[in-house]
Amino acid sequence: MQKSIITFLLLLSMVCGREAQAQSFFTGQEYGFALGGSQYFGDLNDNYGFKYVRPAGGVFARIHLSPFIATRFTANYAKLGYDDAFSTNSYNKKRNLNFRSDVVEVAFQTEFNFFRFSTGELHSRFTPYITAGVGAFYFNPYTFYNGSRYNLKDVGTEGQYVGYAGRIYNNFNICFPLGLGVKYWVVPGVNVGFEVVHRLTLTDYLDDVSTTYVDRKLFEAEDPSNPPVAYYLQDRSLEKGGDPLGREGKQRGNSATKDQYMMFLFNLSFQFKTYKCPAYLKEGYFMY
């Protein structure tokens, strides 16, 4: 009797093994691209307004560790900017600063699905998820003055090159993506999604505004009759007429907080068929 049971189990395992080999599974790797918008928050947008949403996009590779956890490598591009003219605050309007910047970002993120998600599996078709990670990005704020473009870091609007070297900042910085999204497989191997991910950063110079005004005489020391462009760009309230805001030591930005930016992206991604059983299937994640 015992030998019969063992023989039956062996035959059953052989049949199941052949059926499993005949099935087409999907790899745990997923590749896709995303398109959407971006928004900056900081000294020029201190009320978290959305009056200057700019385009953003990127590519990514996602690795499914299980139907509930995935990791992702991303490379994104975003255009950021803002203008004091958008503010309802009278001081900000008088300050009259603005910036634009192209941002290139690479990041590593982990996703935690609320529901089981596996492309091709009918009962695991949709899930919301949360995501968090760490990344690095490049930025270079610029503005236009009298029809010409000026990279603000090179100008040194907060006195970086006239005695305030401690305010010199790097064009590269660290970000911490944190957000949520949803994903859905349309047909086996083709997934779509939407996510909103906020980026906390370690810089207060994403907008080239952080601390205080400096004495404008420092900018005109070499040639008072023809001061450098920094003289005008550090205090653009001069363009509004009346008494300028830029008195030495007066607040220009809020150095107590760091700048931030957000991306909201629609994505399309693909997983490819394989006849090899995925690792997480072998480990029993699909067992019921």
C-alpha positions as a printed Julia matrix, in Angstrom:
288×3 Matrix{Float64}:
  0.0     0.0     0.0
  2.77    2.41    0.95
  4.68    1.62   -2.26
  1.51    2.33   -4.3
  1.11    5.75   -2.68
  4.74    6.62   -3.35
  4.44    5.49   -6.97
  1.26    7.56   -7.42
  2.92   10.69   -5.98
  5.93   10.28   -8.24
  3.72    9.93  -11.33
  1.69   12.96  -10.26
  4.8    15.08   -9.79
  6.05   14.09  -13.24
  2.75   15.09  -14.87
  2.67   18.4   -13.0
  6.27   19.07  -13.92
  5.53   18.59  -17.63
  2.5    20.89  -17.39
  4.57   23.55  -15.66
  7.22   23.34  -18.36
  4.54   23.82  -21.02
  3.25   27.01  -19.39
  4.62   30.42  -20.34
  5.5    32.56  -17.35
  6.83   36.14  -17.33
 10.23   37.29  -16.23
 10.6    39.18  -12.98
 12.18   42.05  -14.9
 10.06   44.85  -16.34
 11.11   47.75  -18.59
  9.17   50.89  -19.31
  8.94   54.63  -19.8
  6.92   57.42  -18.19
  5.56   60.83  -19.19
  3.87   63.54  -17.18
  4.56   66.73  -15.3
  6.66   68.22  -12.53
  6.34   70.97   -9.95
  8.9    72.78   -7.78
  8.36   73.87   -4.16
 10.66   76.22   -2.29
 11.45   79.86   -1.52
  9.61   81.12   -4.6
  6.7    78.7    -4.16
  6.31   78.56   -0.39
  2.56   77.92   -0.49
  2.83   74.73   -2.58
  1.11   76.23   -5.61
  0.73   74.48   -8.98
  0.88   77.53  -11.25
  3.94   76.42  -13.22
  3.65   72.71  -13.97
  6.31   71.68  -16.47
  6.89   68.48  -18.5
  8.76   65.46  -17.12
  9.54   61.94  -18.24
 11.89   59.03  -17.86
 12.71   55.36  -18.22
 12.85   52.62  -15.63
 13.61   48.99  -14.94
 11.55   47.21  -12.29
 12.52   43.95  -10.61
  9.72   41.94   -9.0
 11.0    40.32   -5.83
  7.53   38.95   -5.08
  3.92   39.82   -6.0
  4.03   42.35   -3.14
  7.5    43.91   -3.33
  9.49   45.32   -6.24
 12.6    47.43   -6.67
 13.08   49.98   -9.41
 15.89   51.88  -11.07
 14.83   55.12  -12.77
 16.36   57.86  -14.89
 14.19   60.97  -15.15
 14.27   64.4   -16.72
 12.17   67.33  -15.56
 11.87   71.03  -16.22
 11.34   73.09  -13.09
 10.77   76.77  -12.43
  8.71   79.41  -10.72
  8.19   83.16  -10.62
  7.39   85.56   -7.79
  4.75   87.02  -10.11
  2.62   83.92   -9.37
  2.55   84.69   -5.63
 -0.31   86.38   -3.8
  2.15   87.69   -1.2
  2.96   91.38   -1.74
  6.54   90.98   -0.5
  7.2    88.14   -2.94
  5.75   90.13   -5.81
  8.03   93.05   -4.96
 11.03   90.68   -4.64
 10.42   89.79   -8.3
 12.73   86.76   -8.54
 12.33   83.83  -10.93
 14.26   80.81  -12.16
 14.17   77.9   -14.58
 16.13   74.67  -14.36
 16.57   71.39  -16.21
 16.84   68.5   -13.76
 18.31   65.09  -14.54
 17.72   62.45  -11.86
 18.67   58.84  -11.21
 17.09   56.95   -8.33
 16.64   53.59   -6.68
 13.19   52.93   -5.21
 11.34   50.13   -3.46
  7.62   49.55   -4.07
  5.23   47.93   -1.61
  1.99   46.7    -3.19
 -1.23   46.79   -1.18
 -2.59   43.84   -3.16
 -0.99   40.89   -4.87
  0.19   41.9    -8.36
  1.36   39.53  -11.1
  0.99   40.15  -14.82
 -1.1    37.44  -16.5
 -2.68   36.31  -13.24
 -6.38   37.18  -13.46
 -6.96   37.72   -9.75
 -3.79   39.83   -9.35
 -4.45   42.49  -11.95
 -4.48   45.78  -10.03
 -2.9    47.28   -6.95
 -2.14   50.63   -5.37
  1.37   50.89   -3.93
  3.66   53.14   -1.93
  7.23   53.82   -2.92
 10.33   55.26   -1.26
 13.96   55.49   -2.21
 17.08   57.57   -2.67
 18.53   59.29   -5.69
 20.89   61.92   -7.05
 20.12   64.78   -9.39
 21.76   67.55  -11.38
 20.29   71.05  -11.56
 21.47   74.41  -12.86
 19.09   77.33  -12.21
 19.03   80.13  -14.76
 17.07   83.24  -15.58
 16.73   85.81  -18.36
 17.72   89.45  -18.08
 17.53   91.99  -20.91
 17.02   89.16  -23.37
 20.07   87.14  -22.29
 20.21   83.91  -20.33
 22.35   83.72  -17.17
 23.24   80.64  -15.14
 22.59   81.89  -11.63
 25.25   79.83   -9.88
 27.92   81.39  -12.1
 26.59   84.86  -11.29
 26.63   84.39   -7.5
 23.48   86.3    -6.63
 23.89   85.83   -2.87
 27.45   87.13   -2.77
 29.22   83.81   -3.31
 32.09   85.46   -5.21
 32.32   88.74   -3.31
 33.04   87.5     0.2
 30.36   84.88    0.99
 32.11   81.74   -0.2
 30.17   79.64    2.33
 27.1    80.08    0.16
 28.62   78.39   -2.89
 26.52   75.34   -3.78
 26.99   72.2    -5.86
 24.99   71.45   -9.01
 24.67   67.83   -7.85
 22.57   66.88   -4.86
 20.71   64.04   -3.14
 16.96   63.47   -3.24
 14.6    61.13   -1.4
 11.6    60.07   -3.52
  8.46   59.29   -1.52
  5.02   58.73   -3.0
  2.21   56.47   -4.11
  0.81   55.04   -7.29
 -1.38   52.44   -8.95
 -0.55   49.74  -11.52
 -2.66   47.51  -13.72
 -1.81   44.9   -16.33
 -3.81   45.43  -19.53
 -2.81   42.19  -21.23
 -0.28   39.68  -19.93
  3.14   41.29  -20.06
  1.87   44.86  -20.62
  1.41   47.03  -17.54
  0.24   50.62  -17.1
  0.36   52.86  -14.07
  0.22   56.33  -12.59
  2.17   57.7    -9.65
  2.79   60.89   -7.72
  6.22   60.98   -6.12
  7.55   63.86   -4.04
 11.29   64.52   -3.82
 12.8    65.84   -0.61
 16.28   67.28   -1.25
 19.32   68.38    0.72
 19.74   71.7    -1.08
 18.12   75.1    -0.61
 19.52   76.4    -3.9
 17.35   74.57   -6.42
 15.92   78.04   -7.12
 19.18   79.95   -6.36
 17.45   81.61   -3.39
 18.3    80.75    0.22
 19.65   83.32    2.66
 19.99   87.13    2.75
 20.79   90.03    0.5
 24.35   91.35    0.58
 25.59   94.91    0.25
 25.19   95.74   -3.44
 28.34   97.86   -3.26
 30.29   94.58   -3.09
 29.18   93.81   -6.65
 30.15   97.21   -8.02
 33.5    97.46   -6.23
 35.58   97.04   -9.4
 33.61   99.39  -11.65
 30.72  101.33  -10.05
 29.82  102.84  -13.42
 29.33   99.39  -14.98
 28.42   96.86  -12.27
 28.25   93.14  -13.16
 24.92   91.46  -13.88
 24.92   90.01  -10.31
 24.24   93.54   -9.07
 20.87   93.46  -10.84
 19.97   89.8   -10.46
 20.47   89.59   -6.7
 17.76   92.24   -6.2
 15.23   92.36   -9.0
 12.91   94.57   -7.02
 14.86   97.37   -8.76
 12.82   96.54  -11.84
  9.6    97.3    -9.96
 10.62  100.85   -9.06
 10.43  102.49   -5.66
 12.71  101.56   -2.78
 14.65   98.34   -3.44
 14.29   95.41   -1.05
 17.92   94.4    -1.21
 19.37   95.88    1.94
 22.33   94.05    3.47
 21.19   91.31    5.85
 17.54   91.48    4.79
 15.9    88.11    4.17
 16.02   87.0     0.54
 14.97   83.37    1.1
 14.2    80.95    3.92
 17.35   78.97    4.72
 15.5    76.97    7.41
 13.83   74.76    4.79
 15.14   72.77    1.83
 13.72   72.9    -1.68
 11.56   70.09   -3.06
 10.06   68.93   -6.31
  7.39   66.5    -7.44
  6.74   64.37  -10.49
  3.37   62.91  -11.52
  3.85   60.38  -14.28
  1.86   57.94  -16.39
  3.9    54.88  -17.26
  3.81   51.97  -19.7
  5.98   48.89  -19.16
  6.61   45.43  -20.53
  7.51   42.01  -19.16
  8.66   39.24  -21.47
  7.58   35.62  -21.6
  9.79   32.86  -20.34
  9.31   29.11  -19.96
 11.53   29.15  -16.94
  9.68   29.22  -13.65
 10.33   32.57  -11.89
 12.21   32.44   -8.6
  9.3    33.67   -6.56
  7.06   30.96   -8.08
  9.55   28.32   -7.02
  9.53   29.76   -3.53
  5.77   29.27   -3.29
  4.37   32.78   -3.63
  1.78   31.46   -6.1
  0.7    28.63   -3.89
 -2.89   28.76   -2.66
